[in-house]
Every structure is written in C-alpha cells, then in structure tokens.
Amino acid sequence: MNVQAHRQTLRPVRVWLLSLWALVLLMVMIGGVTRLTGSGLSIVEWRPVSGALPPLSEHAWQDAFAAYQRSPQYRVQNQWMGLPDFKRIFFWEYFHRLFGRLIGVAFVVPWLWLLLTRRLGGALARRTASILVLGGLQGLVGWYMVKSGLVNEPQVSHYRLALHLVLAFSVGQWILWQALDLASPRDAARRLPAKDRRLVLGLLHLLMLQVVYGAFMAGKHAGYLFSTFPDMNGRYLPFSFFGPRSLVHDLLENPLSIHYLHRLLALGVSCYTLALAYRLRSARPPLRTAVHLLLAVTLGQVVLGALTVVLHMPLWLAVAHQGGAYVLVSAAVALYHATLTGNRLAEAAHDTEARARDGGLTGSRQDLRRA
C-alpha cells in the first residue's frame, strides 16, 4: 500500500480521535457548569447502568429528592429547596454523567467498526483501547470526588476535584497524541535538539500545575475573593495573601494564597511561552505554526481569566476559562509533538528560502523536488 492510500485508510481513525478530543472538551465545560451551579452533589448514588435513566415518574422524583434531603448539602445549604428547585440542579449532574456515558458509546461503537474493517490493529488498537480504560477510571474518580461531599461537609475535597480535572485533561491529551501521531509520525532523525524539547516539556509541566491550582480555585471558591486585575484589591506582594500558619497550609489550603498563586502561575506561563516562542522563532514551518497557535491560545486564556474575576465570575465566562485551559494544554501538547516530527516538504521549502538568500537557489530546487 502506498503512502497516500495508507493515509486514506487512517483518515477515519483521525477523524474519530479528534471527535473524541472535542467531546472531552465539552465534558470538561459541562463539568464546569455542574460545579458552578452547585449541582454536583444532587445525585447521591452511583449507578453506572441503571443511572442512565432519570426519574420517570412523580414517585421516582420524590424518592430522589428524599435521598438528596438526607445529604449534607441539603441540610446545611439548601433547606429552602422544593422539588422544582431540586430538578434544576439534578439536571446538570445527570447531564454530566449521561454525557460521560455518551462518550463511552462514541468510543466503543466506532472502535469496534474500525477494528472489524482492519483500520485498527496491533499497537494502534492497544493504544486506543487504553482510552476506554482511562475513561472508566475517570468515572470512578468522579464518584470518589462526589463521595467526599456526602459525608459531613457539603463540599467536595479540592484534592479529589484536582485529581478528577487532571485525569480528564490527561485523557483528552492522550487522545490528541494518538491523532497527531497518525497525522505526523514521530521521526527521531528530525527531532529538535534535546534541550529545546525539554523546554517545551517544561511548559507542559507548568501548565498542569496551573490546572491543579485552577481546580483548587474552584474547590475553595477562591475566584470570588477578588474582582480586580492585575492587582488583587490594590495589592501585589505575596505577604498580603499568606497567613501566619505553615507554608504548606498556604500552598494547599488557604484560598487567599491559592488565588494569588493561580495568578502568579498565569504570569509564569505567559512569560515562559513568550520566551519559548522567541527561542523557536527560526524553527521549521510546522513547528512555527504550533508556536503561534500556543501564543494565541495563551493570550486568549489570560484575557478570559482576567475578565472572569473582574466581572465577578459569570457562569459563561468561568466555563469558557475552564475550556480554554483544556485547549491551552492541547496546544502545548501539539507543540511538543511537533518537536518530535518533521515534514520533508516544509523543511525543504524552508531550506529553499535560506539558500536563496545565500545564492544557492539551484541546489535548493533539487532538494525540494526530492522531498
């Protein structure tokens, strides 16, 4: 099979994987709505199969509401609620769980079809099968998170929330990585120098730390504390936001310092991205495209974050900010993948421009034809 025919065979696989990546993005945003509307603790049982159906009768709704009335959230915060109010928060948690099941179907049915039509096989079949395993683990972690808010306090553990969010991001990036591998296979002969690859990988680590602190912000409701930018109620220096207790407590538990660190990390990500873009300014065209995409998404995410706090956490902006974080991490993953791949035609074209400036146009045209 020639290269063109092979690419045509794999095209449905790439489309399927990119569709899954987009579905995970929607899931992340639906999770943000569920969290911000206080709906996450409205369903107090985890029934992976029978829970796919909502209450279908008035009696079933009364049973679901009675179960919720025994939860800490109702007893401490929502005693004012009647059944119509309960139905509103039930909807988002139910939809969040239902969408997770739909993603499972969107994985399994095409995966089986691709396997039967021999578009998947060997290592690719095993790698894509791991997506289902990770998705199932995400469901378990989601229930593990919800359980923490059903015991004493009507609030989920922000550590478990961070685990749930990081795993969701990881599943989406693993899916994206498979799609990128099919589009541009990794090639050791055309990799960037190891130092540059490590710098890009360092940005990914910094971004995932920022995702963790974004989850801490949500879990501790720290986003509501300040509504000014770039200052925080007229203050900039860290001692204004760190308390008298231990540094560990401030780093992990104190909402004031968590908000401060989230902003500080955003500044760090922005500066790191600008420095990385400057370093890679002479890279081959596919890599430059990935860098420019990363810069644009980083700027957009900073603007979304600033507007979210300045406008007092409107739901649509906060959800867009959470979705933007997913897209930003994906842009960094795409950049890292680009450091491991090459495009012969693009590289030859890049060489053509350079040699033309040096008077070597004839030899460059030959390189381009060979590519």
SULWOGI-V306645 format. One record per backbone hydrogen bond with DSSP energy under -1.0 kcal/mol. NH is the residue of the N-H (numbers start at 1). CO is the residue of the C=O. E is the energy in kcal/mol with one decimal. If there is no record, write none. Layout:
[[NH:CO:E] [NH:CO:E]]
This chain:
[[6:2:-2.2] [7:3:-2.3] [8:4:-1.9] [9:5:-2.0] [10:6:-1.8] [11:7:-1.1] [14:10:-2.1] [15:11:-2.5] [16:12:-2.3] [17:13:-2.5] [18:14:-2.7] [19:15:-2.0] [20:16:-2.1] [21:17:-2.4] [22:18:-2.0] [23:19:-2.2] [24:20:-2.3] [25:21:-1.8] [26:22:-2.2] [27:23:-2.3] [28:24:-2.5] [29:25:-2.0] [30:26:-2.7] [31:27:-2.5] [32:28:-1.6] [33:29:-2.1] [34:30:-2.6] [35:31:-2.3] [36:32:-2.7] [37:33:-2.0] [38:35:-1.4] [39:34:-2.2] [42:39:-2.0] [51:47:-1.5] [52:49:-1.7] [53:50:-1.4] [61:57:-2.2] [62:58:-2.2] [63:59:-2.0] [64:60:-2.2] [65:61:-2.5] [66:62:-2.4] [67:63:-2.1] [68:64:-1.9] [69:65:-2.2] [71:68:-2.0] [75:71:-2.1] [76:72:-2.6] [77:73:-2.2] [78:73:-1.8] [81:78:-1.7] [86:82:-2.2] [87:83:-2.3] [88:84:-1.1] [89:85:-1.5] [90:86:-2.6] [91:87:-1.8] [93:89:-1.4] [94:90:-2.8] [95:91:-3.1] [96:92:-2.3] [97:93:-2.2] [98:94:-2.9] [99:95:-2.7] [100:96:-1.5] [101:97:-1.7] [102:98:-2.3] [103:99:-2.2] [104:100:-1.6] [105:101:-2.0] [106:102:-2.7] [107:103:-1.2] [108:104:-2.8] [109:105:-2.0] [111:107:-2.1] [112:108:-2.5] [113:109:-2.0] [114:110:-3.2] [115:111:-2.0] [116:112:-2.6] [117:113:-2.1] [118:115:-1.2] [119:114:-2.5] [120:114:-1.5] [124:121:-1.1] [126:122:-1.8] [127:123:-2.8] [128:124:-2.4] [129:125:-1.9] [130:126:-1.4] [131:128:-1.1] [133:129:-1.3] [134:130:-2.4] [135:131:-2.4] [136:132:-2.4] [137:133:-2.2] [138:134:-2.1] [139:135:-1.6] [140:136:-1.7] [141:137:-2.5] [142:138:-2.2] [143:139:-1.9] [144:140:-2.4] [145:141:-2.2] [146:142:-2.3] [147:143:-2.6] [149:146:-1.9] [150:147:-1.7] [155:153:-1.7] [161:157:-2.3] [162:158:-1.9] [163:159:-2.2] [164:160:-2.5] [165:161:-2.4] [166:162:-2.9] [167:163:-2.3] [168:164:-1.8] [169:165:-2.5] [170:166:-2.5] [171:167:-2.5] [172:168:-2.1] [173:169:-2.4] [174:170:-2.3] [175:171:-2.1] [176:172:-2.2] [177:173:-2.4] [178:174:-1.7] [179:175:-1.9] [180:176:-2.7] [181:177:-2.3] [182:178:-1.6] [183:179:-1.7] [184:180:-3.1] [187:340:-2.9] [190:187:-1.6] [191:188:-1.0] [192:339:-2.1] [197:193:-2.0] [198:194:-2.4] [199:195:-1.8] [200:196:-2.0] [201:197:-2.4] [202:198:-2.2] [203:199:-1.5] [204:200:-1.6] [205:201:-2.0] [206:202:-2.2] [207:203:-2.5] [208:204:-2.2] [209:205:-1.9] [210:206:-1.9] [211:207:-2.2] [212:208:-2.0] [213:209:-2.1] [214:210:-2.0] [215:211:-2.1] [216:212:-2.2] [217:213:-2.3] [218:214:-1.9] [219:215:-3.1] [220:216:-2.4] [222:217:-2.1] [224:221:-1.0] [225:222:-1.5] [232:235:-2.4] [240:237:-1.4] [241:238:-2.3] [250:246:-1.9] [251:247:-2.7] [252:248:-1.8] [253:249:-3.1] [254:249:-1.6] [258:254:-2.4] [259:255:-2.2] [260:256:-2.0] [261:257:-2.8] [262:258:-2.2] [263:259:-1.9] [264:260:-2.5] [265:261:-2.9] [266:262:-1.6] [267:263:-2.0] [268:264:-2.3] [269:265:-2.9] [270:266:-2.2] [271:267:-2.5] [272:268:-2.5] [273:269:-2.5] [274:270:-2.2] [275:271:-2.5] [276:272:-2.4] [277:273:-2.6] [278:274:-2.1] [279:275:-2.2] [280:276:-2.1] [281:278:-1.2] [283:280:-1.9] [288:284:-2.1] [289:285:-2.3] [290:286:-1.7] [291:287:-2.1] [292:288:-2.6] [293:289:-2.2] [294:290:-2.1] [295:291:-2.4] [296:292:-2.2] [297:293:-2.4] [298:294:-2.4] [299:295:-2.3] [300:296:-2.3] [301:297:-2.4] [302:298:-2.1] [303:299:-2.2] [304:300:-2.4] [305:301:-2.4] [306:302:-2.5] [307:303:-2.6] [308:304:-2.2] [309:305:-1.6] [310:306:-2.4] [311:307:-2.4] [312:309:-1.3] [313:308:-3.3] [318:314:-2.5] [319:315:-2.4] [320:316:-1.9] [321:317:-2.4] [322:318:-1.8] [323:319:-2.5] [324:320:-2.6] [325:321:-1.6] [326:322:-1.4] [327:323:-2.0] [328:324:-2.5] [329:325:-2.4] [330:326:-2.0] [331:327:-2.3] [332:328:-1.9] [333:329:-2.3] [334:330:-2.7] [335:331:-2.0] [336:332:-2.5] [337:333:-2.7] [338:334:-2.1] [339:335:-1.2] [340:337:-1.6] [347:343:-3.1] [348:344:-2.6] [349:345:-2.4] [350:346:-2.3] [351:347:-2.4] [352:348:-2.3] [353:349:-1.9] [354:350:-1.8] [355:351:-2.9] [356:352:-2.4] [357:353:-1.6] [359:356:-1.2] [360:355:-4.0] [364:360:-1.5] [365:361:-2.1] [366:362:-1.5] [367:363:-1.8] [368:364:-2.6] [369:365:-2.3] [370:366:-2.2] [371:367:-2.2]]
